[in-house]
Amino acid sequence: MASPFYDPGEQRAAKVNDLFAAIARRYDLLNDLQSLGLHRFWKQRVVRLAQVTPGARALDVCCGTGDIALRLARAGAAVVGLDFSDAMLAVAGKRQKAEGGRQVGEVSFVHGDAQKLPFHEAEFDIVTVGYGLRNLASWETGLREMARVAKPGGRLLVLDFGKPANPVWRALYFGYLRLAVPVLGRVFAGSADAYAYILESLRHYPAQLGVAAKLRELNLVEVQTLNLLGGAMSLHRAVKRKS
C-alpha cells in the first residue's frame, strides 16, 4: 500500500512533519514492536563505533525522540540533538527529564533543518543520524552537511533501513514492511499510512550501496558498511579526512 505521507517533490518536508506529528507519542513503542526490540542493540552499536571520549562534542541529526542522543550522553559526550519535528522534540525533552542522573554528558535538543545545519564547519567530533537520512528531501545534502560540521578526524555514523542483497530475504523483508508493519501502526499508533511510509520511502532510498558511495565521494575515509539482520538494516561509519 502506498502512503499519503510520502511525496518525492516540494511537499516532502511538510508531509514528513505531518507523519511524525501523528506518531510521536507512540514512536518508541512502535520501534520496539516492529524490530522486536533489536533497534536498541543497533543504536548501541552506533555509540560503540562513535568511540566516545569524555567531553567529545556530538551532534545527532534527525534525533527524533532522543534515543541515540541520550545514549551518546550516557557514554560521556556533550550532545546536541537536532530535529525539525516539534512533536518529536517534545518527547525527547520528556525522556531527558525522566533519565535525570543517568546522563554523564550534557544534552540539548534544538529545532533545525538537517539539510541546512545551524552550525559552523568542524564543530563536532561525532555526527550521527538514525533512521532520518531516508526522510530528507535530499539525503545527499544531509550527508554533505554532516561532513561539513564534523571536525577533521571526526566520525560520521548513519543507521537506517537497508535493502538485503539476497532476493529471497529481500522479498520476505519487503513483504513484512508492506503487510505487517502498517497493521502494527494502525493498532498501536492509529495510523497504518504512517507505517506504510517506511517501505515507500525505502523504495526511493539507495540504502547501503548509495550511501557508501556518497560518503567516499565526500572525501571521507575508512568508510565501513555493516549489514545488520542480513542487510535489512545498514550501519555506515566514516571518518573526516584530517588533511
N, C-alpha and C positions, 0 to 999 in steps of 0.2 A: 504494500500500500504506500502511495506517495504521501508526503507530509506537507500540509499547507505552511509549515514553518520554514520550509526550505525555499529560498529564492536565490538564483545564481546572479541576479542583477543588482540594481541600485538599492533595492529594499532588503538586501541580505542582513545588514546590521539590525534594522528595525524588527525584522522577523525573528532573529535570534534573541534579541532583547525580550520580545513578547514571549518566546518559548521559556526562557529562564525565569521570567516573572511568574509564569504559570506553574513551574515545578520546583521553585527554590525551596519551599518548605519541606518537600519530600525528596529532594535531590539525593541526600546522603543515604536515605533508606533504600532508594531505588538502585543506587550504586552497589550496595551490599547484595540486594536481591538478584540483580541481573548478572553480577560477576561471581556470585556465591562467596562473597567476601574477599575474593582474590585481589581486588583493586588495592586493598590495604598493603599487601605484600609488594605489589608493583610500585606503589608510591614510596614505600620504604626503600626499595631498591634505588629509586631516583635519588633519595637522600644519601645513600651509601656512595653512589657513583659521583655525587656532587663533592665529596671529600671535604666536608665542612670542617673548618678550623675555628677555634674560638674568636669571635669578633668579626668573622668574614661577613661581607655585605652580600645579601642575596635578594634577587627580585623574582617573584613568582608571577608570571604573566597569565592573564585569564584565570585568576586564583579561585574564582567561584566561592565556595563555602569555606575556603581557607585550609583545606586538608594538607596540601603539600607545604604551604607557607608555615603552618603551625608545626609540622614535622621538622622543617629546617630550623625553626626557632628552638625546638627541643634539643636539637643537635648543637646549638650554640651560636647560630648565625643571627645577625641583625637583619630582619627581613622586611621587605615591602611587598605586600600583596596587591596587585592591580587588577581591576575588572571594570567593565562598563555597565554591569547589571547592578542596580541599587538593591534589588531584591536578594541577590546572592551575597552581596557585601553585608547586608543586614544580618544574614545567617552567620557569616564569617565572624562578625563582631560579637554575636551572642556566644559562639563557640569559644572565642578568645576569652571572654569573661568567665565562661564556665571552666576553662582549663586552669585559670589562676596561676598558681605557682609551678605548674608543670613546664612552663616555658623558661628555658635558660637564656635565650637571646630575646631581644625586643622584636615586636611585630607591629607594623602599622598597615592598615588597609586603606587604599586610595582608589577613587574613581578615575578611570582613564582609558585611553584608546590604545590597544595593543599594536596598532599599525602606525601610531604616532606617539611613542613613549615620551612622557614629560620629564626626561632625564638627560643629563649631559653624556657625552661619549665617555666610555671607560669608567663607569661608576661602580660596577658590581663584580665581585669575584665569582658569583654563581648566578646564572639566569635559567629559570625553569619554566616549562609550560606543560600542564597536564590536561589532556582532553579539551584543549582550547584552540590549537592551531587550525584544526579542521573546520572550526566555526567562523574563521575570519573571511572577509570578502576576498582578501589576498593573503594566503598563507605565506607566500614568498616575501611579501612586505613585512609580515610578522617576524619571520626568521631574520631578515635583514636588520630590523630594529633590535632584536635580541642581541645580535652580534655587535651592533653599534655600541650598546650601553655596557657590554662586557669589557672588563679590563684585559689587557694582554696577559695571557696565561689563564684567563677565566674559563670556567666550564659552562657549557650550554647543554641542557637536557630537555628532551622532547618525549613525552609519553602520550600515546594516542592509540585509537583503534588501528588495526592493520588489515592487510589482505593476504591471507595464507597462500603460499605458493602451491601447496598440494591441492589439486582441483576438487577432490572428494571432500576434504576437510573444509575447503573454502565454501563449497555448496552447502554443507551442513551448517556451517557458521552463519552464512548469509540467511539461510532458512530460519535459524534461531532468531536473528535480528529482525527478520521480516514478520515472523508469526508470534513468537513467544514474548519478546520484549515489549511490543505495543500492548499486549494483554496485561503485563505487569504494570505498564504505565496507566492503563485505564483503571485497573483495580486499586492501585496504591497512590496514584497521583491525579486521578480523574481525567487523564488525557492520553489516549492512545496515539494521537497525532504527534505529540511531543516526543514520543519514543520511537515512532516510525521515522522520525527525523534522523536518527543515528545512521540507519542504513542508507537513507537518501543522501546524506552528506558524505558518507564514506564512499559511495559510488563516484563522487566527483573529486575525491581526495587522492593524491598519488601514493599515499602511505609510504611504506618502507623505502622503496627504491627512489621515489621522487624527493623525499625529504633528505636522504643521504646525499643524493646528487647535488641538491641545493646547498647543503652545508659545505660541501667541497668547493662549489662554485663561489661561495662567500669567502674562500681562502682560509677556512677553518682547518685545523689539523687533528690528527688522532681520532678521526671520525669512526665511531662504532655503531653498529646496528644490532640490537638484541631482539630476537624474536621470542615473544612470550606466548605461551599456550599455542604453540605451533604456528605462530605468526598472526594469531587473532588480535594480539596486541603487539605494539612495537615500541621500543625504547631506544632513543638515539642519544649518544653522548659525543660532544666535540669540544675542542679547545681553541680559544682565540690565539692566533699566532703572536708570538712575543715581539717579532720584528719583521 
